[in-house]
């Protein structure tokens, strides 16, 4: 498992991406939105997002947005099966 902390500045957005790994994200503080495939959902403190493998994913911060994530990417890396596409 891989764990990471991410901080997005107010108004920042990530590029759309998808990967063969799955991940779970928790909003520690702030507000914004998440796009999963073609559906956008609002985010606020305490929300948890499950991102299945090969789901197009992006984040947008309304205010500063602090998130914690964990994923199974290291397993796919060791098996040489990790694939990532960024648009």
PDB file of N, CA, C and O in Angstrom:
ATOM      1  N   UNK A   1       0.836  -1.175   0.000  1.00  0.00           N
ATOM      2  CA  UNK A   1       0.000   0.000   0.000  1.00  0.00           C
ATOM      3  C   UNK A   1       0.884   1.241   0.000  1.00  0.00           C
ATOM      4  O   UNK A   1       1.979   1.250   0.562  1.00  0.00           O
ATOM      5  N   UNK A   2       0.391   2.258  -0.627  1.00  0.00           N
ATOM      6  CA  UNK A   2       1.077   3.553  -0.666  1.00  0.00           C
ATOM      7  C   UNK A   2       0.177   4.578   0.004  1.00  0.00           C
ATOM      8  O   UNK A   2      -1.026   4.615  -0.254  1.00  0.00           O
ATOM      9  N   UNK A   3       0.757   5.415   0.868  1.00  0.00           N
ATOM     10  CA  UNK A   3       0.012   6.500   1.486  1.00  0.00           C
ATOM     11  C   UNK A   3       0.644   7.826   1.085  1.00  0.00           C
ATOM     12  O   UNK A   3       1.863   7.926   0.948  1.00  0.00           O
ATOM     13  N   UNK A   4      -0.191   8.841   0.899  1.00  0.00           N
ATOM     14  CA  UNK A   4       0.293  10.158   0.483  1.00  0.00           C
ATOM     15  C   UNK A   4      -0.605  11.238   1.070  1.00  0.00           C
ATOM     16  O   UNK A   4      -1.782  11.010   1.348  1.00  0.00           O
ATOM     17  N   UNK A   5      -0.019  12.421   1.252  1.00  0.00           N
ATOM     18  CA  UNK A   5      -0.765  13.620   1.625  1.00  0.00           C
ATOM     19  C   UNK A   5      -0.697  14.571   0.443  1.00  0.00           C
ATOM     20  O   UNK A   5       0.368  14.745  -0.148  1.00  0.00           O
ATOM     21  N   UNK A   6      -1.817  15.187   0.088  1.00  0.00           N
ATOM     22  CA  UNK A   6      -1.861  16.144  -1.023  1.00  0.00           C
ATOM     23  C   UNK A   6      -2.492  17.439  -0.529  1.00  0.00           C
ATOM     24  O   UNK A   6      -3.489  17.424   0.193  1.00  0.00           O
ATOM     25  N   UNK A   7      -1.896  18.559  -0.928  1.00  0.00           N
ATOM     26  CA  UNK A   7      -2.463  19.877  -0.632  1.00  0.00           C
ATOM     27  C   UNK A   7      -2.621  20.626  -1.947  1.00  0.00           C
ATOM     28  O   UNK A   7      -1.651  20.825  -2.678  1.00  0.00           O
ATOM     29  N   UNK A   8      -3.852  21.043  -2.242  1.00  0.00           N
ATOM     30  CA  UNK A   8      -4.123  21.848  -3.428  1.00  0.00           C
ATOM     31  C   UNK A   8      -4.443  23.262  -2.976  1.00  0.00           C
ATOM     32  O   UNK A   8      -5.261  23.465  -2.078  1.00  0.00           O
ATOM     33  N   UNK A   9      -3.801  24.232  -3.596  1.00  0.00           N
ATOM     34  CA  UNK A   9      -4.068  25.636  -3.296  1.00  0.00           C
ATOM     35  C   UNK A   9      -5.449  26.010  -3.824  1.00  0.00           C
ATOM     36  O   UNK A   9      -5.968  25.375  -4.742  1.00  0.00           O
ATOM     37  N   UNK A  10      -6.031  27.041  -3.237  1.00  0.00           N
ATOM     38  CA  UNK A  10      -7.339  27.519  -3.681  1.00  0.00           C
ATOM     39  C   UNK A  10      -7.311  27.797  -5.179  1.00  0.00           C
ATOM     40  O   UNK A  10      -6.420  28.490  -5.671  1.00  0.00           O
ATOM     41  N   UNK A  11      -8.287  27.257  -5.899  1.00  0.00           N
ATOM     42  CA  UNK A  11      -8.379  27.459  -7.341  1.00  0.00           C
ATOM     43  C   UNK A  11      -7.580  26.473  -8.178  1.00  0.00           C
ATOM     44  O   UNK A  11      -7.705  26.462  -9.402  1.00  0.00           O
ATOM     45  N   UNK A  12      -6.760  25.644  -7.539  1.00  0.00           N
ATOM     46  CA  UNK A  12      -5.940  24.672  -8.274  1.00  0.00           C
ATOM     47  C   UNK A  12      -6.779  23.478  -8.716  1.00  0.00           C
ATOM     48  O   UNK A  12      -7.792  23.146  -8.100  1.00  0.00           O
ATOM     49  N   UNK A  13      -6.339  22.845  -9.789  1.00  0.00           N
ATOM     50  CA  UNK A  13      -7.009  21.638 -10.287  1.00  0.00           C
ATOM     51  C   UNK A  13      -5.952  20.659 -10.780  1.00  0.00           C
ATOM     52  O   UNK A  13      -4.912  21.064 -11.298  1.00  0.00           O
ATOM     53  N   UNK A  14      -6.225  19.383 -10.615  1.00  0.00           N
ATOM     54  CA  UNK A  14      -5.319  18.364 -11.127  1.00  0.00           C
ATOM     55  C   UNK A  14      -5.745  17.990 -12.543  1.00  0.00           C
ATOM     56  O   UNK A  14      -6.902  18.171 -12.923  1.00  0.00           O
ATOM     57  N   UNK A  15      -4.805  17.472 -13.310  1.00  0.00           N
ATOM     58  CA  UNK A  15      -5.134  16.979 -14.642  1.00  0.00           C
ATOM     59  C   UNK A  15      -5.912  15.672 -14.512  1.00  0.00           C
ATOM     60  O   UNK A  15      -5.720  14.917 -13.559  1.00  0.00           O
ATOM     61  N   UNK A  16      -6.782  15.418 -15.470  1.00  0.00           N
ATOM     62  CA  UNK A  16      -7.520  14.151 -15.467  1.00  0.00           C
ATOM     63  C   UNK A  16      -6.541  13.009 -15.695  1.00  0.00           C
ATOM     64  O   UNK A  16      -5.653  13.085 -16.544  1.00  0.00           O
ATOM     65  N   UNK A  17      -6.724  11.955 -14.920  1.00  0.00           N
ATOM     66  CA  UNK A  17      -5.858  10.787 -15.080  1.00  0.00           C
ATOM     67  C   UNK A  17      -6.638   9.539 -14.716  1.00  0.00           C
ATOM     68  O   UNK A  17      -7.684   9.601 -14.069  1.00  0.00           O
ATOM     69  N   UNK A  18      -6.110   8.413 -15.143  1.00  0.00           N
ATOM     70  CA  UNK A  18      -6.644   7.116 -14.730  1.00  0.00           C
ATOM     71  C   UNK A  18      -5.483   6.153 -14.657  1.00  0.00           C
ATOM     72  O   UNK A  18      -4.481   6.305 -15.355  1.00  0.00           O
ATOM     73  N   UNK A  19      -5.633   5.149 -13.792  1.00  0.00           N
ATOM     74  CA  UNK A  19      -4.558   4.204 -13.554  1.00  0.00           C
ATOM     75  C   UNK A  19      -5.134   2.814 -13.289  1.00  0.00           C
ATOM     76  O   UNK A  19      -6.310   2.667 -12.956  1.00  0.00           O
ATOM     77  N   UNK A  20      -4.304   1.821 -13.440  1.00  0.00           N
ATOM     78  CA  UNK A  20      -4.740   0.450 -13.178  1.00  0.00           C
ATOM     79  C   UNK A  20      -4.842   0.157 -11.680  1.00  0.00           C
ATOM     80  O   UNK A  20      -5.368  -0.886 -11.291  1.00  0.00           O
ATOM     81  N   UNK A  21      -4.345   1.064 -10.840  1.00  0.00           N
ATOM     82  CA  UNK A  21      -4.442   0.905  -9.388  1.00  0.00           C
ATOM     83  C   UNK A  21      -5.731   1.548  -8.872  1.00  0.00           C
ATOM     84  O   UNK A  21      -6.274   2.458  -9.498  1.00  0.00           O
ATOM     85  N   UNK A  22      -6.207   1.069  -7.739  1.00  0.00           N
ATOM     86  CA  UNK A  22      -7.362   1.661  -7.056  1.00  0.00           C
ATOM     87  C   UNK A  22      -6.859   2.542  -5.922  1.00  0.00           C
ATOM     88  O   UNK A  22      -5.754   2.339  -5.418  1.00  0.00           O
ATOM     89  N   UNK A  23      -7.672   3.526  -5.516  1.00  0.00           N
ATOM     90  CA  UNK A  23      -7.266   4.390  -4.407  1.00  0.00           C
ATOM     91  C   UNK A  23      -8.477   4.845  -3.606  1.00  0.00           C
ATOM     92  O   UNK A  23      -9.612   4.819  -4.081  1.00  0.00           O
ATOM     93  N   UNK A  24      -8.199   5.260  -2.387  1.00  0.00           N
ATOM     94  CA  UNK A  24      -9.208   5.842  -1.506  1.00  0.00           C
ATOM     95  C   UNK A  24      -8.645   7.162  -1.010  1.00  0.00           C
ATOM     96  O   UNK A  24      -7.490   7.230  -0.590  1.00  0.00           O
ATOM     97  N   UNK A  25      -9.460   8.215  -1.058  1.00  0.00           N
ATOM     98  CA  UNK A  25      -9.054   9.563  -0.664  1.00  0.00           C
ATOM     99  C   UNK A  25      -9.951  10.037   0.469  1.00  0.00           C
ATOM    100  O   UNK A  25     -11.149   9.755   0.476  1.00  0.00           O
ATOM    101  N   UNK A  26      -9.373  10.760   1.430  1.00  0.00           N
ATOM    102  CA  UNK A  26     -10.158  11.379   2.491  1.00  0.00           C
ATOM    103  C   UNK A  26      -9.842  12.869   2.521  1.00  0.00           C
ATOM    104  O   UNK A  26      -8.678  13.267   2.484  1.00  0.00           O
ATOM    105  N   UNK A  27     -10.887  13.688   2.588  1.00  0.00           N
ATOM    106  CA  UNK A  27     -10.707  15.134   2.680  1.00  0.00           C
ATOM    107  C   UNK A  27     -10.455  15.473   4.143  1.00  0.00           C
ATOM    108  O   UNK A  27     -11.335  15.308   4.988  1.00  0.00           O
ATOM    109  N   UNK A  28      -9.243  15.950   4.436  1.00  0.00           N
ATOM    110  CA  UNK A  28      -8.903  16.331   5.800  1.00  0.00           C
ATOM    111  C   UNK A  28      -9.399  17.727   6.118  1.00  0.00           C
ATOM    112  O   UNK A  28      -9.828  17.992   7.241  1.00  0.00           O
ATOM    113  N   UNK A  29      -9.346  18.630   5.136  1.00  0.00           N
ATOM    114  CA  UNK A  29      -9.797  20.005   5.348  1.00  0.00           C
ATOM    115  C   UNK A  29     -10.023  20.675   4.001  1.00  0.00           C
ATOM    116  O   UNK A  29      -9.379  20.330   3.011  1.00  0.00           O
ATOM    117  N   UNK A  30     -10.936  21.631   3.972  1.00  0.00           N
ATOM    118  CA  UNK A  30     -11.179  22.411   2.766  1.00  0.00           C
ATOM    119  C   UNK A  30     -12.393  21.946   1.995  1.00  0.00           C
ATOM    120  O   UNK A  30     -13.117  21.041   2.411  1.00  0.00           O
ATOM    121  N   UNK A  31     -12.598  22.598   0.845  1.00  0.00           N
ATOM    122  CA  UNK A  31     -13.726  22.279  -0.027  1.00  0.00           C
ATOM    123  C   UNK A  31     -13.252  22.263  -1.475  1.00  0.00           C
ATOM    124  O   UNK A  31     -12.229  22.851  -1.824  1.00  0.00           O
ATOM    125  N   UNK A  32     -14.014  21.582  -2.290  1.00  0.00           N
ATOM    126  CA  UNK A  32     -13.697  21.500  -3.712  1.00  0.00           C
ATOM    127  C   UNK A  32     -14.627  20.516  -4.384  1.00  0.00           C
ATOM    128  O   UNK A  32     -15.773  20.337  -3.972  1.00  0.00           O
ATOM    129  N   UNK A  33     -14.115  19.877  -5.430  1.00  0.00           N
ATOM    130  CA  UNK A  33     -14.924  18.885  -6.135  1.00  0.00           C
ATOM    131  C   UNK A  33     -14.018  17.806  -6.714  1.00  0.00           C
ATOM    132  O   UNK A  33     -12.825  18.014  -6.938  1.00  0.00           O
ATOM    133  N   UNK A  34     -14.619  16.660  -6.945  1.00  0.00           N
ATOM    134  CA  UNK A  34     -13.923  15.538  -7.574  1.00  0.00           C
ATOM    135  C   UNK A  34     -14.730  15.137  -8.804  1.00  0.00           C
ATOM    136  O   UNK A  34     -15.960  15.121  -8.778  1.00  0.00           O
ATOM    137  N   UNK A  35     -14.024  14.817  -9.871  1.00  0.00           N
ATOM    138  CA  UNK A  35     -14.668  14.301 -11.079  1.00  0.00           C
ATOM    139  C   UNK A  35     -14.251  12.843 -11.229  1.00  0.00           C
ATOM    140  O   UNK A  35     -13.064  12.523 -11.302  1.00  0.00           O
ATOM    141  N   UNK A  36     -15.255  11.964 -11.274  1.00  0.00           N
ATOM    142  CA  UNK A  36     -15.049  10.535 -11.503  1.00  0.00           C
ATOM    143  C   UNK A  36     -15.737  10.205 -12.814  1.00  0.00           C
ATOM    144  O   UNK A  36     -16.963  10.255 -12.912  1.00  0.00           O
ATOM    145  N   UNK A  37     -14.941   9.867 -13.823  1.00  0.00           N
ATOM    146  CA  UNK A  37     -15.431   9.731 -15.185  1.00  0.00           C
ATOM    147  C   UNK A  37     -16.137  11.035 -15.569  1.00  0.00           C
ATOM    148  O   UNK A  37     -15.491  12.084 -15.574  1.00  0.00           O
ATOM    149  N   UNK A  38     -17.401  11.013 -15.882  1.00  0.00           N
ATOM    150  CA  UNK A  38     -18.088  12.241 -16.296  1.00  0.00           C
ATOM    151  C   UNK A  38     -19.003  12.820 -15.225  1.00  0.00           C
ATOM    152  O   UNK A  38     -19.853  13.659 -15.526  1.00  0.00           O
ATOM    153  N   UNK A  39     -18.840  12.384 -13.984  1.00  0.00           N
ATOM    154  CA  UNK A  39     -19.693  12.889 -12.906  1.00  0.00           C
ATOM    155  C   UNK A  39     -18.869  13.700 -11.916  1.00  0.00           C
ATOM    156  O   UNK A  39     -17.834  13.242 -11.432  1.00  0.00           O
ATOM    157  N   UNK A  40     -19.339  14.915 -11.618  1.00  0.00           N
ATOM    158  CA  UNK A  40     -18.657  15.772 -10.660  1.00  0.00           C
ATOM    159  C   UNK A  40     -19.414  15.753  -9.335  1.00  0.00           C
ATOM    160  O   UNK A  40     -20.644  15.799  -9.309  1.00  0.00           O
ATOM    161  N   UNK A  41     -18.653  15.684  -8.224  1.00  0.00           N
ATOM    162  CA  UNK A  41     -19.239  15.619  -6.893  1.00  0.00           C
ATOM    163  C   UNK A  41     -18.566  16.655  -6.000  1.00  0.00           C
ATOM    164  O   UNK A  41     -17.349  16.825  -6.070  1.00  0.00           O
ATOM    165  N   UNK A  42     -19.336  17.352  -5.160  1.00  0.00           N
ATOM    166  CA  UNK A  42     -18.730  18.317  -4.236  1.00  0.00           C
ATOM    167  C   UNK A  42     -17.955  17.590  -3.138  1.00  0.00           C
ATOM    168  O   UNK A  42     -18.271  16.456  -2.780  1.00  0.00           O
ATOM    169  N   UNK A  43     -16.934  18.270  -2.612  1.00  0.00           N
ATOM    170  CA  UNK A  43     -16.126  17.716  -1.528  1.00  0.00           C
ATOM    171  C   UNK A  43     -16.076  18.684  -0.362  1.00  0.00           C
ATOM    172  O   UNK A  43     -16.035  19.901  -0.545  1.00  0.00           O
ATOM    173  N   UNK A  44     -16.082  18.123   0.846  1.00  0.00           N
ATOM    174  CA  UNK A  44     -15.877  18.928   2.051  1.00  0.00           C
ATOM    175  C   UNK A  44     -15.210  18.047   3.096  1.00  0.00           C
ATOM    176  O   UNK A  44     -15.090  16.834   2.924  1.00  0.00           O
ATOM    177  N   UNK A  45     -14.784  18.673   4.172  1.00  0.00           N
ATOM    178  CA  UNK A  45     -14.075  17.968   5.236  1.00  0.00           C
ATOM    179  C   UNK A  45     -14.835  16.712   5.677  1.00  0.00           C
ATOM    180  O   UNK A  45     -16.041  16.745   5.921  1.00  0.00           O
ATOM    181  N   UNK A  46     -14.088  15.606   5.769  1.00  0.00           N
ATOM    182  CA  UNK A  46     -14.670  14.332   6.211  1.00  0.00           C
ATOM    183  C   UNK A  46     -15.127  13.419   5.092  1.00  0.00           C
ATOM    184  O   UNK A  46     -15.377  12.238   5.333  1.00  0.00           O
ATOM    185  N   UNK A  47     -15.244  13.931   3.875  1.00  0.00           N
ATOM    186  CA  UNK A  47     -15.679  13.084   2.755  1.00  0.00           C
ATOM    187  C   UNK A  47     -14.621  12.040   2.410  1.00  0.00           C
ATOM    188  O   UNK A  47     -13.421  12.280   2.545  1.00  0.00           O
ATOM    189  N   UNK A  48     -15.086  10.890   1.967  1.00  0.00           N
ATOM    190  CA  UNK A  48     -14.206   9.808   1.522  1.00  0.00           C
ATOM    191  C   UNK A  48     -14.600   9.442   0.099  1.00  0.00           C
ATOM    192  O   UNK A  48     -15.781   9.301  -0.217  1.00  0.00           O
ATOM    193  N   UNK A  49     -13.588   9.291  -0.757  1.00  0.00           N
ATOM    194  CA  UNK A  49     -13.811   8.996  -2.173  1.00  0.00           C
ATOM    195  C   UNK A  49     -13.104   7.687  -2.514  1.00  0.00           C
ATOM    196  O   UNK A  49     -11.909   7.542  -2.255  1.00  0.00           O
ATOM    197  N   UNK A  50     -13.828   6.743  -3.088  1.00  0.00           N
ATOM    198  CA  UNK A  50     -13.222   5.513  -3.591  1.00  0.00           C
ATOM    199  C   UNK A  50     -13.072   5.660  -5.106  1.00  0.00           C
ATOM    200  O   UNK A  50     -14.033   5.969  -5.811  1.00  0.00           O
ATOM    201  N   UNK A  51     -11.852   5.433  -5.590  1.00  0.00           N
ATOM    202  CA  UNK A  51     -11.570   5.566  -7.023  1.00  0.00           C
ATOM    203  C   UNK A  51     -11.180   4.181  -7.557  1.00  0.00           C
ATOM    204  O   UNK A  51     -10.042   3.748  -7.377  1.00  0.00           O
ATOM    205  N   UNK A  52     -12.107   3.493  -8.206  1.00  0.00           N
ATOM    206  CA  UNK A  52     -11.790   2.174  -8.754  1.00  0.00           C
ATOM    207  C   UNK A  52     -10.740   2.259  -9.869  1.00  0.00           C
ATOM    208  O   UNK A  52     -10.525   3.321 -10.453  1.00  0.00           O
ATOM    209  N   UNK A  53     -10.110   1.153 -10.145  1.00  0.00           N
ATOM    210  CA  UNK A  53      -9.115   1.080 -11.221  1.00  0.00           C
ATOM    211  C   UNK A  53      -9.708   1.571 -12.536  1.00  0.00           C
ATOM    212  O   UNK A  53     -10.865   1.299 -12.856  1.00  0.00           O
ATOM    213  N   UNK A  54      -8.916   2.278 -13.266  1.00  0.00           N
ATOM    214  CA  UNK A  54      -9.192   2.794 -14.615  1.00  0.00           C
ATOM    215  C   UNK A  54     -10.389   3.744 -14.655  1.00  0.00           C
ATOM    216  O   UNK A  54     -11.063   3.847 -15.680  1.00  0.00           O
ATOM    217  N   UNK A  55     -10.655   4.434 -13.555  1.00  0.00           N
ATOM    218  CA  UNK A  55     -11.671   5.479 -13.496  1.00  0.00           C
ATOM    219  C   UNK A  55     -10.986   6.817 -13.713  1.00  0.00           C
ATOM    220  O   UNK A  55     -10.005   7.129 -13.039  1.00  0.00           O
ATOM    221  N   UNK A  56     -11.494   7.614 -14.651  1.00  0.00           N
ATOM    222  CA  UNK A  56     -10.912   8.939 -14.878  1.00  0.00           C
ATOM    223  C   UNK A  56     -11.191   9.797 -13.649  1.00  0.00           C
ATOM    224  O   UNK A  56     -12.317   9.840 -13.153  1.00  0.00           O
ATOM    225  N   UNK A  57     -10.146  10.487 -13.159  1.00  0.00           N
ATOM    226  CA  UNK A  57     -10.196  11.142 -11.858  1.00  0.00           C
ATOM    227  C   UNK A  57      -9.508  12.500 -11.918  1.00  0.00           C
ATOM    228  O   UNK A  57      -8.431  12.629 -12.502  1.00  0.00           O
ATOM    229  N   UNK A  58     -10.128  13.513 -11.315  1.00  0.00           N
ATOM    230  CA  UNK A  58      -9.466  14.814 -11.149  1.00  0.00           C
ATOM    231  C   UNK A  58     -10.068  15.532  -9.950  1.00  0.00           C
ATOM    232  O   UNK A  58     -11.203  15.268  -9.553  1.00  0.00           O
ATOM    233  N   UNK A  59      -9.288  16.445  -9.380  1.00  0.00           N
ATOM    234  CA  UNK A  59      -9.701  17.226  -8.218  1.00  0.00           C
ATOM    235  C   UNK A  59      -9.636  18.704  -8.540  1.00  0.00           C
ATOM    236  O   UNK A  59      -8.779  19.138  -9.311  1.00  0.00           O
ATOM    237  N   UNK A  60     -10.538  19.483  -7.953  1.00  0.00           N
ATOM    238  CA  UNK A  60     -10.518  20.939  -8.054  1.00  0.00           C
ATOM    239  C   UNK A  60     -10.724  21.493  -6.649  1.00  0.00           C
ATOM    240  O   UNK A  60     -11.623  21.059  -5.929  1.00  0.00           O
ATOM    241  N   UNK A  61      -9.887  22.452  -6.263  1.00  0.00           N
ATOM    242  CA  UNK A  61      -9.974  23.052  -4.929  1.00  0.00           C
ATOM    243  C   UNK A  61     -10.712  24.381  -4.992  1.00  0.00           C
ATOM    244  O   UNK A  61     -10.330  25.273  -5.749  1.00  0.00           O
ATOM    245  N   UNK A  62     -11.778  24.513  -4.191  1.00  0.00           N
ATOM    246  CA  UNK A  62     -12.469  25.802  -4.084  1.00  0.00           C
ATOM    247  C   UNK A  62     -11.658  26.700  -3.147  1.00  0.00           C
ATOM    248  O   UNK A  62     -11.379  27.855  -3.470  1.00  0.00           O
ATOM    249  N   UNK A  63     -11.289  26.167  -2.004  1.00  0.00           N
ATOM    250  CA  UNK A  63     -10.355  26.797  -1.072  1.00  0.00           C
ATOM    251  C   UNK A  63      -9.187  25.842  -0.955  1.00  0.00           C
ATOM    252  O   UNK A  63      -9.145  24.845  -1.676  1.00  0.00           O
ATOM    253  N   UNK A  64      -8.252  26.104  -0.086  1.00  0.00           N
ATOM    254  CA  UNK A  64      -7.155  25.137   0.090  1.00  0.00           C
ATOM    255  C   UNK A  64      -7.771  23.779   0.425  1.00  0.00           C
ATOM    256  O   UNK A  64      -8.670  23.690   1.261  1.00  0.00           O
ATOM    257  N   UNK A  65      -7.294  22.741  -0.220  1.00  0.00           N
ATOM    258  CA  UNK A  65      -7.864  21.401  -0.062  1.00  0.00           C
ATOM    259  C   UNK A  65      -6.762  20.439   0.371  1.00  0.00           C
ATOM    260  O   UNK A  65      -5.787  20.241  -0.354  1.00  0.00           O
ATOM    261  N   UNK A  66      -6.915  19.845   1.549  1.00  0.00           N
ATOM    262  CA  UNK A  66      -5.948  18.888   2.091  1.00  0.00           C
ATOM    263  C   UNK A  66      -6.565  17.498   2.060  1.00  0.00           C
ATOM    264  O   UNK A  66      -7.668  17.284   2.563  1.00  0.00           O
ATOM    265  N   UNK A  67      -5.834  16.548   1.457  1.00  0.00           N
ATOM    266  CA  UNK A  67      -6.348  15.192   1.295  1.00  0.00           C
ATOM    267  C   UNK A  67      -5.289  14.161   1.672  1.00  0.00           C
ATOM    268  O   UNK A  67      -4.089  14.399   1.534  1.00  0.00           O
ATOM    269  N   UNK A  68      -5.756  13.024   2.146  1.00  0.00           N
ATOM    270  CA  UNK A  68      -4.919  11.864   2.420  1.00  0.00           C
ATOM    271  C   UNK A  68      -5.398  10.754   1.501  1.00  0.00           C
ATOM    272  O   UNK A  68      -6.601  10.573   1.316  1.00  0.00           O
ATOM    273  N   UNK A  69      -4.463  10.013   0.925  1.00  0.00           N
ATOM    274  CA  UNK A  69      -4.851   8.913   0.040  1.00  0.00           C
ATOM    275  C   UNK A  69      -4.006   7.668   0.309  1.00  0.00           C
ATOM    276  O   UNK A  69      -2.859   7.754   0.748  1.00  0.00           O
ATOM    277  N   UNK A  70      -4.597   6.528   0.036  1.00  0.00           N
ATOM    278  CA  UNK A  70      -3.819   5.291  -0.011  1.00  0.00           C
ATOM    279  C   UNK A  70      -4.259   4.498  -1.223  1.00  0.00           C
ATOM    280  O   UNK A  70      -5.418   4.550  -1.635  1.00  0.00           O
ATOM    281  N   UNK A  71      -3.303   3.756  -1.792  1.00  0.00           N
ATOM    282  CA  UNK A  71      -3.598   3.000  -3.013  1.00  0.00           C
ATOM    283  C   UNK A  71      -2.832   1.685  -3.024  1.00  0.00           C
ATOM    284  O   UNK A  71      -1.921   1.455  -2.229  1.00  0.00           O
ATOM    285  N   UNK A  72      -3.240   0.834  -3.957  1.00  0.00           N
ATOM    286  CA  UNK A  72      -2.556  -0.453  -4.143  1.00  0.00           C
ATOM    287  C   UNK A  72      -1.531  -0.385  -5.282  1.00  0.00           C
ATOM    288  O   UNK A  72      -1.121  -1.422  -5.803  1.00  0.00           O
ATOM    289  N   UNK A  73      -1.119   0.816  -5.668  1.00  0.00           N
ATOM    290  CA  UNK A  73      -0.174   0.989  -6.776  1.00  0.00           C
ATOM    291  C   UNK A  73       1.130   0.200  -6.612  1.00  0.00           C
ATOM    292  O   UNK A  73       1.614  -0.348  -7.602  1.00  0.00           O
ATOM    293  N   UNK A  74       1.724   0.112  -5.411  1.00  0.00           N
ATOM    294  CA  UNK A  74       2.981  -0.642  -5.292  1.00  0.00           C
ATOM    295  C   UNK A  74       2.860  -2.114  -5.715  1.00  0.00           C
ATOM    296  O   UNK A  74       3.813  -2.691  -6.239  1.00  0.00           O
ATOM    297  N   UNK A  75       1.694  -2.711  -5.487  1.00  0.00           N
ATOM    298  CA  UNK A  75       1.486  -4.105  -5.904  1.00  0.00           C
ATOM    299  C   UNK A  75       1.565  -4.201  -7.424  1.00  0.00           C
ATOM    300  O   UNK A  75       2.230  -5.084  -7.965  1.00  0.00           O
ATOM    301  N   UNK A  76       0.878  -3.282  -8.108  1.00  0.00           N
ATOM    302  CA  UNK A  76       0.896  -3.277  -9.570  1.00  0.00           C
ATOM    303  C   UNK A  76       2.283  -2.951 -10.117  1.00  0.00           C
ATOM    304  O   UNK A  76       2.681  -3.482 -11.154  1.00  0.00           O
ATOM    305  N   UNK A  77       3.022  -2.079  -9.424  1.00  0.00           N
ATOM    306  CA  UNK A  77       4.395  -1.762  -9.849  1.00  0.00           C
ATOM    307  C   UNK A  77       5.277  -2.997  -9.792  1.00  0.00           C
ATOM    308  O   UNK A  77       6.010  -3.279 -10.740  1.00  0.00           O
ATOM    309  N   UNK A  78       5.216  -3.738  -8.692  1.00  0.00           N
ATOM    310  CA  UNK A  78       6.044  -4.949  -8.532  1.00  0.00           C
ATOM    311  C   UNK A  78       5.716  -6.014  -9.571  1.00  0.00           C
ATOM    312  O   UNK A  78       6.589  -6.780  -9.979  1.00  0.00           O
ATOM    313  N   UNK A  79       4.467  -6.061  -9.992  1.00  0.00           N
ATOM    314  CA  UNK A  79       4.047  -7.036 -11.000  1.00  0.00           C
ATOM    315  C   UNK A  79       4.210  -6.505 -12.429  1.00  0.00           C
ATOM    316  O   UNK A  79       3.869  -7.188 -13.394  1.00  0.00           O
ATOM    317  N   UNK A  80       4.735  -5.284 -12.552  1.00  0.00           N
ATOM    318  CA  UNK A  80       4.902  -4.616 -13.842  1.00  0.00           C
ATOM    319  C   UNK A  80       3.554  -4.472 -14.572  1.00  0.00           C
ATOM    320  O   UNK A  80       3.472  -4.617 -15.792  1.00  0.00           O
ATOM    321  N   UNK A  81       2.511  -4.185 -13.795  1.00  0.00           N
ATOM    322  CA  UNK A  81       1.174  -4.054 -14.357  1.00  0.00           C
ATOM    323  C   UNK A  81       0.593  -2.647 -14.190  1.00  0.00           C
ATOM    324  O   UNK A  81      -0.527  -2.385 -14.626  1.00  0.00           O
ATOM    325  N   UNK A  82       1.351  -1.738 -13.558  1.00  0.00           N
ATOM    326  CA  UNK A  82       0.820  -0.384 -13.355  1.00  0.00           C
ATOM    327  C   UNK A  82       0.806   0.376 -14.652  1.00  0.00           C
ATOM    328  O   UNK A  82       1.828   0.490 -15.330  1.00  0.00           O
ATOM    329  N   UNK A  83      -0.342   0.891 -14.995  1.00  0.00           N
ATOM    330  CA  UNK A  83      -0.526   1.708 -16.193  1.00  0.00           C
ATOM    331  C   UNK A  83      -1.211   2.995 -15.771  1.00  0.00           C
ATOM    332  O   UNK A  83      -2.152   2.972 -14.978  1.00  0.00           O
ATOM    333  N   UNK A  84      -0.739   4.123 -16.303  1.00  0.00           N
ATOM    334  CA  UNK A  84      -1.333   5.424 -15.994  1.00  0.00           C
ATOM    335  C   UNK A  84      -1.494   6.212 -17.272  1.00  0.00           C
ATOM    336  O   UNK A  84      -0.612   6.238 -18.130  1.00  0.00           O
ATOM    337  N   UNK A  85      -2.655   6.860 -17.380  1.00  0.00           N
ATOM    338  CA  UNK A  85      -2.943   7.719 -18.532  1.00  0.00           C
ATOM    339  C   UNK A  85      -3.346   9.089 -17.994  1.00  0.00           C
ATOM    340  O   UNK A  85      -4.259   9.190 -17.175  1.00  0.00           O
ATOM    341  N   UNK A  86      -2.667  10.147 -18.455  1.00  0.00           N
ATOM    342  CA  UNK A  86      -2.963  11.510 -18.031  1.00  0.00           C
ATOM    343  C   UNK A  86      -3.406  12.302 -19.249  1.00  0.00           C
ATOM    344  O   UNK A  86      -2.748  12.284 -20.288  1.00  0.00           O
ATOM    345  N   UNK A  87      -4.554  13.011 -19.107  1.00  0.00           N
ATOM    346  CA  UNK A  87      -5.060  13.798 -20.239  1.00  0.00           C
ATOM    347  C   UNK A  87      -5.059  15.268 -19.911  1.00  0.00           C
ATOM    348  O   UNK A  87      -5.452  16.087 -20.742  1.00  0.00           O
TER     349      UNK A  87
END
